[in-house]
Amino acid sequence: MVANASMIEGAVEAAVAMAVAACLTRIVIAVAVRGSVLAIPNQRSSHTVPTPTMGGIAIALPVLAWCAYRIGQDPLCWAVLGGGGILAVLGIVDDLRDLSARVRLPVQAIAAAVALGTLPIAIPLVVPSISIHPAWLVASLSFLIVLWMVNLYNFMDGIDGIATTQCVIYCAGVLLVGRPAAFTSELLWVLLGSALGFLWFNRYPARIFMGDVGSGLLGLLVGILSLTLDARHQMPLIASLILLAGFWFDATYTLCVRIGTGQKFASAHRSHLYQKCAQRFGHGRTTSMFVAFAVVWLLPLSWLSVAFPQNGLGWLAIAVIPVFVASVRMGAGRAEQGSPA
């Protein structure tokens, strides 16, 4: 009965967040069009028409407002408001001014440090015989995970709906296969509802993009939620990594290939697996393929990693096999013929 009541309460909060996010998205579209805050197509873009951006504000505001309302009830509130607030402001400025990586990266690092500074995070054992975790190693690994999540969400937010659907998949997946406590569960419901409200306008053909204000915040939220769920024994970190395998493996594999082949890996490009697929199959089909892969392949494996955690690394390896094969076959990370490296 208690579980059912908690689920109903979460669903109501998700519905409210979805309605608020949808209304905010309409407002942002109107303001962005009037103020010419548009993503202009270029040779590195996957879209062909100028499109309003900064839509991530519609996701950020409901989540930040909910955390502000619940302040003091859980350290996650401070993590989201502190780190998430910094990234949201950075994203707005970046969407308006197009900041360089030299400016973005230090601020992202500060945001990750602020968020993690409020949370008791623990990295799970990879080698069972090791029983002592040096504090500096735990903090360093946690910091790198969150910082990479923030950046890979930015890298992977390149076609209609893909970053938003990955957020929806993550939230729904944790609620289905994990054992999140009441507060964490409610936060996941609010994030899920906000993402769904925005997705209605961000799905193919997208009427608005989330921009850096959305991608940075989502990356931070997914990162700190994954670490917190693991630290609180509510869901293993590997289970979260499996749910997001299509996302982080594409970004990581592509980056490694670009570095290994001597390309300017920090510059904009269109060589991610999802971008290669979009060029061949279109935005809508590509996003649908990533969603289907997550539901049919990753979600059951994530459940297995929760049910049989002793085999977690094996489930993770199995999870990334299809993405690895697709990345090799599609030439992810390799420069397009005739385009600069």
C-alpha positions in Angstrom: 0.0 0.0 0.0 2.8 2.4 0.9 4.6 1.6 -2.4 1.4 2.2 -4.4 0.8 5.5 -2.6 4.4 6.6 -3.4 4.0 5.6 -7.0 0.7 7.5 -7.3 2.3 10.6 -5.7 5.2 10.3 -8.0 3.0 10.0 -11.1 1.0 13.1 -10.0 4.3 15.1 -9.6 5.4 13.9 -13.0 2.1 15.0 -14.6 2.4 18.4 -13.0 6.1 18.7 -14.1 5.1 17.6 -17.6 2.4 20.2 -17.9 4.6 23.0 -16.6 7.5 22.0 -18.9 5.2 21.9 -21.9 3.9 25.4 -21.1 7.4 26.7 -20.5 8.6 25.2 -23.8 5.8 27.1 -25.7 7.0 30.3 -24.0 10.7 29.7 -24.8 9.8 29.0 -28.5 8.0 32.3 -28.8 10.8 34.2 -27.0 13.6 32.5 -28.9 11.9 33.2 -32.3 11.3 36.8 -31.4 14.8 37.3 -30.0 16.4 35.3 -32.9 17.9 32.9 -30.4 18.3 30.2 -33.1 20.6 27.3 -33.9 21.8 28.2 -37.4 22.7 25.2 -39.6 26.4 24.8 -40.6 28.5 22.1 -42.1 28.8 20.4 -38.7 25.1 20.5 -37.9 22.6 17.7 -38.4 19.7 20.1 -38.9 18.9 22.1 -42.0 16.7 24.9 -40.9 17.2 27.6 -38.2 15.6 26.3 -35.0 14.9 27.9 -31.6 17.2 26.8 -28.8 17.5 27.1 -25.1 14.6 24.8 -24.6 16.3 23.1 -21.7 15.1 26.0 -19.6 11.7 24.2 -19.6 13.3 21.1 -18.0 15.6 23.0 -15.7 13.0 25.2 -14.0 10.5 22.5 -12.8 13.4 20.4 -11.4 15.2 23.3 -9.7 11.9 24.7 -8.4 11.0 21.3 -6.9 14.4 20.9 -5.3 14.1 24.5 -3.9 10.7 23.6 -2.4 12.1 20.4 -0.8 15.3 22.0 0.4 16.7 20.5 3.6 15.0 17.1 3.1 17.9 15.5 1.2 21.5 16.5 0.2 20.5 15.9 -3.4 18.5 19.2 -3.3 21.7 21.1 -2.6 23.6 19.1 -5.3 21.0 19.9 -7.9 20.5 23.5 -6.9 24.2 24.2 -6.6 25.8 22.3 -9.4 22.7 22.3 -11.6 22.1 26.0 -11.1 25.7 26.8 -12.1 25.4 24.7 -15.3 22.0 26.1 -16.2 23.4 29.7 -16.0 26.5 28.6 -17.9 24.3 27.0 -20.6 22.2 30.1 -21.0 25.2 32.3 -21.5 26.8 29.7 -23.9 23.6 29.5 -26.0 23.6 33.2 -26.3 27.3 33.9 -26.6 28.9 30.6 -27.8 31.6 30.3 -25.2 34.9 28.6 -25.8 35.8 25.2 -24.2 38.5 27.1 -22.2 35.7 29.0 -20.4 33.1 26.1 -20.2 35.3 23.3 -18.9 36.5 25.1 -15.7 32.9 26.2 -14.8 31.7 22.6 -15.5 34.4 21.3 -13.2 33.3 23.8 -10.5 29.7 22.7 -10.9 30.6 19.0 -10.6 32.7 19.7 -7.5 29.9 21.7 -5.9 27.4 19.0 -6.6 29.6 16.2 -5.3 30.7 18.2 -2.3 27.2 17.7 -0.8 26.9 14.0 -1.4 28.5 11.0 0.3 29.5 9.1 -2.9 31.1 5.7 -3.1 32.5 3.9 -6.1 31.7 0.1 -6.1 34.5 -2.4 -6.0 35.8 -3.6 -9.4 38.2 -6.0 -7.8 36.5 -7.8 -4.9 39.8 -8.4 -3.0 40.2 -4.7 -2.5 38.5 -3.6 0.6 39.8 -0.1 1.2 39.0 2.9 -1.0 41.3 5.8 -0.5 39.1 8.9 -0.2 41.1 10.8 -2.9 40.4 7.9 -5.4 36.7 7.8 -4.7 36.4 11.6 -5.0 38.5 11.7 -8.2 36.6 8.9 -9.9 33.2 10.5 -8.9 34.4 13.8 -10.2 35.5 12.4 -13.6 32.3 10.4 -14.0 30.1 13.5 -13.5 32.3 15.8 -15.6 32.3 13.3 -18.4 28.5 12.9 -18.2 28.1 16.7 -18.5 30.2 16.8 -21.6 29.0 13.6 -23.3 25.4 14.8 -23.0 26.5 17.9 -24.8 28.3 15.8 -27.5 25.3 13.5 -27.9 22.6 16.3 -28.1 22.8 16.5 -31.9 19.6 15.2 -33.5 15.9 15.6 -32.7 14.9 14.0 -29.4 17.8 11.8 -28.7 19.2 13.5 -25.6 15.7 13.9 -24.2 14.6 10.3 -24.8 17.8 9.1 -23.1 16.8 11.0 -20.0 13.3 9.5 -20.1 14.8 6.0 -20.5 17.1 6.5 -17.6 14.5 7.8 -15.2 11.9 5.1 -16.2 14.6 2.4 -16.1 15.7 3.3 -12.6 12.1 3.4 -11.4 11.4 0.0 -13.0 14.6 -2.0 -12.1 16.1 -0.1 -9.1 14.9 0.4 -5.6 15.1 4.2 -5.2 14.0 5.6 -1.8 11.0 7.9 -1.6 12.9 11.2 -2.1 15.1 9.9 -5.0 12.0 8.3 -6.6 10.1 11.6 -6.5 13.1 13.5 -8.0 13.2 10.9 -10.8 9.5 11.3 -11.4 9.8 15.1 -11.6 12.7 14.8 -14.0 10.9 12.3 -16.1 7.8 14.5 -16.4 9.8 17.6 -17.2 11.7 15.7 -20.0 8.4 14.3 -21.4 6.8 17.8 -21.5 9.8 19.1 -23.5 10.0 16.0 -25.7 6.6 16.8 -27.3 8.3 19.8 -28.9 11.7 18.3 -29.3 10.7 15.0 -31.1 11.2 14.8 -34.9 10.8 17.2 -36.6 12.0 19.3 -33.6 10.4 22.7 -33.0 13.1 23.6 -30.5 16.4 22.3 -29.2 17.4 22.0 -25.5 20.7 23.8 -26.0 23.6 23.7 -23.5 21.3 24.9 -20.7 19.5 21.5 -21.0 22.3 19.1 -22.0 24.7 20.2 -19.2 22.0 20.0 -16.5 20.8 16.6 -17.7 24.4 15.3 -17.7 25.0 16.4 -14.2 21.7 15.0 -12.9 22.2 11.6 -14.5 25.8 11.5 -13.1 25.0 12.5 -9.5 21.8 10.3 -9.4 23.7 7.3 -10.7 26.4 7.7 -8.0 24.0 8.5 -5.3 21.8 5.5 -6.1 24.9 3.3 -5.9 26.2 4.8 -2.7 22.8 4.4 -1.0 22.5 0.7 -2.3 19.4 1.6 -4.2 20.8 0.6 -7.7 24.3 -0.4 -8.7 26.3 2.0 -10.7 26.8 -0.6 -13.4 23.0 -0.9 -13.8 22.9 2.8 -14.5 25.8 2.6 -17.0 24.0 -0.2 -18.8 20.8 1.9 -19.1 22.9 4.7 -20.7 25.3 2.4 -22.7 24.1 3.7 -26.1 24.9 7.2 -25.0 28.2 7.0 -23.2 29.7 4.3 -25.4 29.0 6.2 -28.6 30.6 9.4 -27.1 33.6 7.6 -25.6 34.3 5.3 -28.6 34.1 8.3 -31.0 36.4 10.4 -28.9 39.0 7.6 -28.6 38.9 7.0 -32.4 39.4 10.7 -33.1 42.3 11.0 -30.7 43.8 7.8 -32.1 43.6 9.0 -35.7 45.2 12.3 -35.0 42.0 14.4 -35.6 41.2 17.7 -33.8 39.1 15.9 -31.3 37.9 19.1 -29.5 36.4 20.6 -32.6 32.8 20.1 -33.7 32.1 17.2 -36.0 29.5 14.8 -37.3 31.2 11.4 -36.8 29.3 10.0 -33.7 27.5 6.8 -34.4 24.1 8.5 -33.9 25.1 11.2 -36.4 26.2 8.6 -39.0 22.9 6.8 -38.5 21.0 10.0 -38.8 22.7 10.8 -42.1 21.6 7.4 -43.4 18.2 6.8 -41.8 17.0 10.2 -40.7 16.6 11.8 -37.2 13.3 10.1 -36.3 14.3 6.6 -37.2 17.7 7.0 -35.5 16.2 8.2 -32.2 13.6 5.4 -32.4 16.4 2.8 -32.9 18.3 4.1 -29.9 15.0 3.9 -27.8 14.2 0.4 -29.1 17.8 -0.7 -28.3 17.5 0.6 -24.8 14.1 -1.0 -24.1 14.7 -4.4 -25.8 18.4 -4.9 -24.9 19.6 -2.5 -22.2 16.7 -2.5 -19.8 16.6 -6.4 -19.3 20.4 -6.4 -18.9 20.1 -3.6 -16.3 17.6 -5.7 -14.4 20.0 -8.6 -14.5 22.8 -6.5 -13.1 20.5 -5.6 -10.2 19.3 -9.2 -9.7 22.8 -10.7 -10.1 25.3 -7.9 -9.1 28.2 -10.3 -8.8 28.2 -10.6 -12.7 27.8 -6.8 -13.2 30.9 -6.4 -15.4 29.7 -9.2 -17.6 26.3 -7.7 -18.1 28.0 -4.4 -18.9 30.2 -6.0 -21.5 27.2 -7.7 -23.1 25.3 -4.4 -23.2 27.9 -2.6 -25.2 28.6 -5.3 -27.8 25.9 -4.1 -30.3 27.0 -0.5 -30.0 30.6 -1.5 -30.5 29.8 -3.5 -33.6 27.6 -0.7 -35.0 30.3 1.9 -34.3 32.9 -0.2 -36.2 30.6 -0.9 -39.1 29.4 2.7 -39.4 32.9 4.2 -39.0 32.1 6.2 -35.9 34.8 8.7 -35.1 36.2 8.6 -38.6 36.2 11.9 -40.6 33.8 12.1 -43.5 35.5 12.0 -46.9 36.3 15.5 -48.0 35.7 17.0 -44.6 38.5 18.5 -42.4 39.8 16.3 -39.6 
